């Protein structure tokens, strides 16, 4: 009984195997016939799918490329901003230079001040012009408005030291008051001067002080008049027309042997 059942099952399985084999053979023959009769039909049928895939790939590349382009443009914009800021700063510096140098004397060597009190020694300026620019010891330094400042006391190839007239030991001749009373100005340090005149000169605080040159050149203003009832003279305390701590530009030029003589009274050291 059991053997009969097994025999029948094996017969059914064998018949199923034959049927599947027949189906596979028929499918293979049909596929071969299909390829022979329409060899490109398969590719034509799937070409829209491949086209869509290509379009999607191109879109993806364009999408990510847009980020790369945006990053590149952002970098270029930042670089342009930096260049614009640098140009604006340079333009501002040039504008400031033009404004500050407009009131300087028209002849002579224009030099920028690179050190001033308190960075430089007491009552001296270090300026960025030397023998290579035609500067020589003994030349006079002028500030805005033609204000006399001092004399060149030492020179190197590219820099010069200017000893201010207000330095201790310096002296120059000038006039004061409406009557142009002659005075000898002595450097008192810190940009200031002192002078002694007769009490009868009637000099008062606020009077201007001038020195000789191409016309009367302003050098300072009377701040205070000190007097002693027992003395026939009064002492004038004089403030500078230009504070040495705020000077940015000077003009250096030769004004003759008188300033070489003045230079000999200055106490200075070489650069």
PASE-779190 format. One record per residue (C-alpha): residue in one letter; x, y, z. Coordinates in steps of 0.001 Angstrom, whole numbers, plus 500000, padded with zeros to 6 digits. Layout:
<nodes>
AXYZ ...
</nodes>
This chain:
<nodes>
X500000500000500000 X502774502405500981 X504793501465497947 X501857502180495681 X501479505685497147 X505157506470496709 X505100505262493142 X502160507444492315 X503828510496493950 X507026509978492013 X505018509661488822 X503281512976489521 X506580514750490288 X508146513366487143 X505204514604485095 X505522518064486740 X509244518192485989 X508547517332482373 X505886520023482214 X508192522711483674 X510975521671481367 X508620521935478428 X507516525368479537 X511100526538479875 X511955525237476441 X508937526934474903 X509819530237476655 X513420530036475427 X512266529389471862 X509779532290472009 X512455534666473412 X514881533633470666 X512223534110468024 X511369537514469532 X515033538582469371 X515316537400465770 X512158539153464588 X512551542433466590 X516139542753467798 X515863546471468878 X512356546404470266 X513629545827473803 X515936548871473709 X513257551023472120 X510802549991474799 X513247550851477591 X514732554011476012 X512260556336477843 X513400554801481105 X517075555353480248 X516285558895479045 X514540559676482309 X517522558339484230 X519924560498482206 X517752563571482732 X517612562855486464 X521408562486486605 X521904565764484702 X519464567536487008 X521284566167490037 X524645567330488687 X523206570776487924 X521674570958491393 X524955570265493167 X526891572409490689 X524671575340491632 X525920575025495221 X529518574993493999 X528869578048491833 X527182579813494742 X530176579097496982 X532555580375494292 X530483583522493811 X530338584069497563 X534141583840497733 X534477586301494859 X532035588682496557 X534018588507499804 X537248589188497918 X535651592171496181 X534389593460499533 X537915593256500966 X539362595025497930 X536689597696498166 X537406598210501877 X541139598490501166 X540522600987498365 X538161602982500582 X540798603124503336 X543469604143500836 X541183606793499383 X540385608089502860 X544101608272503670 X544818610121500420 X541934612498501059 X543215613178504560 X546713613754503190 X545432616199500590 X543440618041503237 X546335618203505690 X548978619139503124 X546840621760501382 X547842624380503965 X551558623573503820 X554001625887502018 X554106625182498294 X557899624855498057 X560145622346499774 X560135618639500593 X556861617318502041 X557576614744504748 X555252612681506890 X555859612635510635 X556602609095511804 X557333609912515459 X556374612847517655 X556386613475521401 X556071611411523483 X557250608664521070 X560207610756519900 X562728612499522172 X561536615630523920 X560530618415521467 X561693616596518346 X560000615118515317 X561193612199513183 X560068612609509586 X560125610221506615 X562458612155504319 X566248612192504229 X569225612839502002 X567689610708499247 X564878613294499033 X567227616279499151 X566977617019502879 X570039618504504586 X570918619511508124 X569989623118508841 X566841623196506722 X563805624677508421 X560580622741509064 X557197624385508515 X553727623203509419 X550226624037508200 X549708627735507592 X553461628249507209 X554072628008510956 X557822627623511658 X558425624498513707 X562146623881513977 X565297622914512117 X566674619647510776 X569315618614513303 X570384615251511820 X569725613329508620 X569974609761507344 X569188608425503887 X565437608147504462 X564690609908507752 X565436613205509471 X565232614513512996 X563669617943513448 X564513619812516640 X561594622074517468 X562131625717518314 X560398624964521613 X563182622570522659 X565259623777525634 X568370625571524374 X566728626758521132 X566148630463520537 X564811632638517733 X563928636282517246 X560383637510516794 X557873640235517508 X554841640448519742 X551827642713520184 X550283645381518005 X553450647474518215 X555599644572516931 X557819644663519989 X561028642700519396 X561519639646521608 X563865636705521850 X561940633460522151 X563511630726524257 X562411627101524034 X560734626046527267 X559876622449526281 X556547620811525541 X556008623071522529 X556051626259524652 X558290629358524706 X559205632100527143 X560298635647526415 X561123638758528404 X559976642261527427 X559740645644529046 X556750646250531270 X556130649404529241 X555447647328526110 X551944646657527478 X551835643053526246 X548731641117527304 X547510637527527249 X546072636615523858 X548571638685521833 X550109636828518894 X553812636144518469 X555470636224515053 X558892635416513632 X560558636686510495 X560381634980507118 X558412635612503941 X556248638025505880 X555331637705509547 X554887634030510395 X552735633086513429 X554531630949515955 X552456631236519120 X550104633127521419 X550693634735524819 X549098632501527455 X550159634392530526 X552190637432531512 X554213636976534707 X555397640155536410 X557311641198539496 X556492644692540793 X560160645232541570 X561300644351538018 X561010646595534924 X560488643504532742 X557743640912532443 X557980637265531413 X555755635993528622 X554500632396528679 X553791631448525056 X551722628578523679 X552641627182520209 X550498627909517170 X550685624181516357 X550867621526519057 X553795619200518284 X551708616222519403 X549234616702516529 X551558617412513588 X551325614838510770 X553050616595507852 X555847619141507513 X557672620890504703 X561464621022504845 X563357623726502960 X566535625767503093 X565994629293504435 X569628630438504627 X572588630552506961 X570602632097509807 X569112628730510661 X572487627018510504 X573529629423513244 X570314628646515108 X571042624944514741 X574306625281516630 X572373626220519766 X570279623011519647 X571090620012521821 X570398616882519749 X571771613455518997 X572238611823515572 X569582609534514181 
</nodes>
